[in-house]
């Protein structure tokens, strides 16, 4: 059986989930109000958080050179460091826009980073958690592109370019390329056609999980897979400002309003 990480939920505490902020898009200036709203949310949930899960694409682009990381996002990174330093565990799953994390979050923020879905026991419930990109049927163009992006040759080639040039190229493709941006995906396909729901049902054939929680779709979605298992998509922090909240018994999708 997969190594499963256990997190207890003390009385009065909750576990929170968020995904798909895409900070920096379409420009850093335009995304600043969204960043401020997200930091305010972090300030609110830290009051009763047993743990926080961030399911990827926090940044619209992130690439770690050996001695350089992208400029900006100081408020977000500082707040995450503050929360992690206070003893509240934060777990980060890379998305398709931040595939190239390579130690910075672990070393500077004390936040573990996962490059594949992972199983957790939260309270007494079994969770299967990931960003969601490249899972399930279809999405073949992106799956091919992801293999290229993750290849050692591509990463070596990108690192050899000047960071200013690399960031400019990456920002252009992040916004313009539909395979990466996912703009064409932001519509509900129906419970039988949502590929992450299809993927979750397939995983249930292996063994039971109470919740499958993903991001990537930019839509708040809840699909009852069977009488005891549910697929949840967290939405985004661009249009919906939705997040997940689990108190040990029930999982709720909420919308943050300030």
Long-range contacts (C-beta under 8 A, 24 or more apart in sequence): 2-118, 2-119, 3-119, 4-119, 4-120, 4-121, 4-126, 5-118, 5-119, 5-120, 5-121, 6-120, 6-121, 7-50, 7-51, 7-89, 7-120, 7-121, 7-122, 7-123, 8-50, 8-123, 9-50, 9-122, 9-123, 9-246, 9-247, 9-248, 10-50, 12-48, 13-48, 13-49, 13-50, 13-247, 14-45, 14-48, 14-49, 14-50, 14-245, 14-246, 14-247, 14-248, 15-49, 15-50, 15-51, 15-52, 15-53, 15-122, 15-123, 15-245, 15-246, 15-247, 16-45, 16-49, 16-51, 16-52, 16-53, 16-243, 16-244, 16-245, 16-246, 17-52, 17-53, 17-54, 17-55, 17-129, 17-213, 17-234, 17-243, 17-244, 17-245, 17-246, 18-52, 18-53, 18-54, 18-55, 18-234, 18-237, 18-243, 18-244, 19-54, 19-55, 19-56, 19-57, 19-95, 19-131, 19-214, 19-215, 19-216, 19-234, 19-235, 19-236, 19-237, 20-55, 20-56, 20-57, 20-95, 20-215, 20-216, 20-218, 20-234, 20-235, 20-236, 20-237, 20-238, 21-57, 21-58, 21-59, 21-236, 21-237, 21-238, 22-57, 22-59, 22-60, 22-97, 22-236, 22-237, 22-238, 23-58, 23-59, 23-60, 23-72, 23-73, 23-76, 24-59, 24-60, 24-61, 24-70, 24-72, 24-73, 24-171, 25-60, 25-171, 25-174, 25-175, 26-175, 28-72, 31-60, 34-237, 34-238, 35-73, 35-75, 35-76, 36-75, 37-237, 37-241, 37-256, 37-258, 38-76, 38-237, 39-75, 39-76, 39-79, 40-258, 41-243, 41-256, 41-258, 42-79, 42-80, 42-83, 43-79, 44-256, 45-243, 46-83, 46-86, 46-88, 49-83, 49-88, 50-88, 51-88, 51-89, 51-90, 51-91, 51-122, 52-83, 52-88, 52-89, 52-90, 52-91, 53-90, 53-91, 53-93, 53-129, 53-213, 53-244, 54-90, 54-91, 54-92, 54-93, 55-93, 55-95, 55-129, 55-130, 55-131, 55-132, 55-213, 55-214, 55-215, 55-216, 55-234, 56-92, 56-93, 56-94, 56-95, 56-96, 56-97, 56-98, 56-131, 56-133, 56-215, 56-216, 57-95, 57-96, 57-97, 57-98, 57-131, 57-215, 57-216, 58-92, 58-95, 58-98, 59-97, 59-98, 60-97, 60-171, 60-174, 60-175, 61-97, 61-98, 61-167, 61-170, 61-171, 61-174, 62-97, 62-98, 62-100, 62-101, 63-100, 63-158, 63-166, 63-167, 63-170, 64-100, 64-101, 64-102, 64-103, 64-104, 65-159, 65-163, 66-159, 68-163, 69-104, 70-167, 77-108, 77-109, 80-109, 80-111, 81-108, 81-109, 81-110, 84-109, 84-110, 84-111, 85-110, 91-129, 93-117, 93-118, 93-129, 93-130, 93-131, 93-215, 94-131, 95-131, 95-133, 95-215, 95-216, 96-131, 96-133, 96-134, 96-142, 96-146, 96-180, 96-182, 96-216, 97-174, 97-180, 99-146, 99-149, 99-150, 100-149, 100-155, 119-209, 122-246, 122-248, 123-246, 123-248, 123-249, 124-248, 125-210, 125-211, 125-246, 125-248, 126-208, 126-209, 126-210, 126-211, 127-209, 127-210, 127-211, 127-212, 127-213, 128-200, 128-203, 128-209, 128-211, 128-212, 128-213, 129-212, 129-213, 129-214, 130-214, 131-214, 131-215, 131-216, 132-196, 132-214, 132-215, 132-216, 132-217, 132-233, 133-216, 135-195, 135-196, 135-199, 135-214, 136-195, 136-196, 136-198, 136-199, 136-202, 137-195, 137-198, 137-199, 138-195, 139-195, 141-179, 142-179, 142-180, 145-179, 145-180, 182-216, 182-217, 182-218, 185-216, 185-217, 185-218, 186-217, 186-218, 186-219, 187-219, 188-219, 188-221, 191-223, 194-221, 194-223, 194-231, 196-231, 196-233, 197-221, 197-223, 197-225, 197-231, 200-225, 200-229, 200-231, 201-225, 204-229, 211-246, 211-251, 213-244, 213-251, 220-253, 220-255, 222-253
